[in-house]
Amino acid sequence: MPIFEFRCLECGSLFEKLFMIPEEQAEILCPKCNSPNFERVVSRTNYIMGVGKQGKTPKLSSKDCGEGNSCTTLELPGYSR
C-alpha cells in the first residue's frame, strides 16, 4: 500500500494519499483549498546516518572525472567484498 506525497500548486501545502491497490483511481484534492492542481514530490526518508559497525562513519569523497566533470562517492560502513 504505497503512500504518495503531493504539493498543491495553488496554496503550496504538502499532503499525502494512501492507495489501497495499485490500480486504484481516486479524485485527489488539496485538503486545505480543495484545488485539483498538484504535483507529486519525492518523500523524505526517515533514515539517520551515523556511526556504523566498528565505529566507522560514512565518508564522502570527490574526485576529478575528466574534462570539467567531478564525481562524488559515498562510502557506507558495513559489508564489503
C-alpha positions as CSV (number, residue, x, y, z in Angstrom):
1,M,0.0,0.0,0.0
2,P,2.0,3.0,-1.2
3,I,1.7,6.4,0.3
4,F,2.4,9.2,-2.1
5,E,3.2,12.8,-1.2
6,F,1.9,15.8,-3.2
7,R,2.3,19.6,-3.2
8,C,-0.6,21.8,-4.0
9,L,0.2,24.2,-6.8
10,E,-2.3,26.8,-5.6
11,C,-1.6,27.1,-1.8
12,G,1.8,25.2,-1.6
13,S,0.7,22.8,1.2
14,L,2.0,19.2,1.3
15,F,-0.3,16.3,1.7
16,E,-0.3,12.5,1.4
17,K,-2.6,10.0,-0.2
18,L,-2.7,6.3,0.6
19,F,-3.6,4.0,-2.2
20,M,-5.0,0.6,-1.2
21,I,-4.4,-1.1,-4.5
22,P,-2.1,-0.2,-7.4
23,E,-4.9,0.3,-9.9
24,E,-7.0,2.5,-7.6
25,Q,-8.4,5.6,-9.2
26,A,-9.1,8.4,-6.9
27,E,-10.0,12.1,-7.1
28,I,-7.2,13.9,-5.4
29,L,-7.9,17.4,-4.0
30,C,-5.8,19.6,-1.7
31,P,-7.2,19.2,1.8
32,K,-6.7,22.9,2.6
33,C,-8.0,24.7,-0.5
34,N,-9.7,21.8,-2.5
35,S,-7.7,22.6,-5.6
36,P,-7.2,19.7,-8.1
37,N,-3.8,21.3,-9.2
38,F,-0.9,19.5,-7.6
39,E,2.4,17.8,-8.3
40,R,3.9,14.6,-6.9
41,V,7.0,15.1,-4.8
42,V,9.7,12.8,-3.6
43,S,9.2,12.0,0.1
44,R,12.0,12.3,2.6
45,T,13.2,9.1,4.3
46,N,13.4,8.5,8.0
47,Y,16.9,7.3,7.9
48,I,19.7,8.7,10.0
49,M,23.3,8.1,9.0
50,G,25.7,7.8,11.9
51,V,28.4,5.7,13.3
52,G,28.2,2.2,11.9
53,K,29.8,-1.1,12.9
54,Q,33.3,-0.9,14.3
55,G,32.8,2.9,14.9
56,K,33.2,3.8,11.2
57,T,31.3,6.7,9.8
58,P,30.2,7.3,6.2
59,K,32.8,9.0,4.1
60,L,32.0,11.4,1.2
61,S,34.8,11.9,-1.3
62,S,35.0,13.8,-4.6
63,K,37.4,13.5,-7.5
64,D,38.0,14.7,-11.0
65,C,36.4,12.5,-13.6
66,G,37.7,14.2,-16.7
67,E,37.1,17.4,-18.7
68,G,35.5,19.6,-16.1
69,N,33.4,16.8,-14.5
70,S,33.6,15.7,-10.9
71,C,32.3,12.6,-9.3
72,T,31.1,12.1,-5.7
73,T,31.2,8.8,-3.8
74,L,29.5,7.9,-0.6
75,E,31.2,5.1,1.2
76,L,29.0,3.4,3.8
77,P,30.4,1.3,6.7
78,G,29.4,-2.3,6.7
79,Y,29.9,-5.3,4.4
80,S,32.5,-5.0,1.7
81,R,33.7,-7.6,-0.8
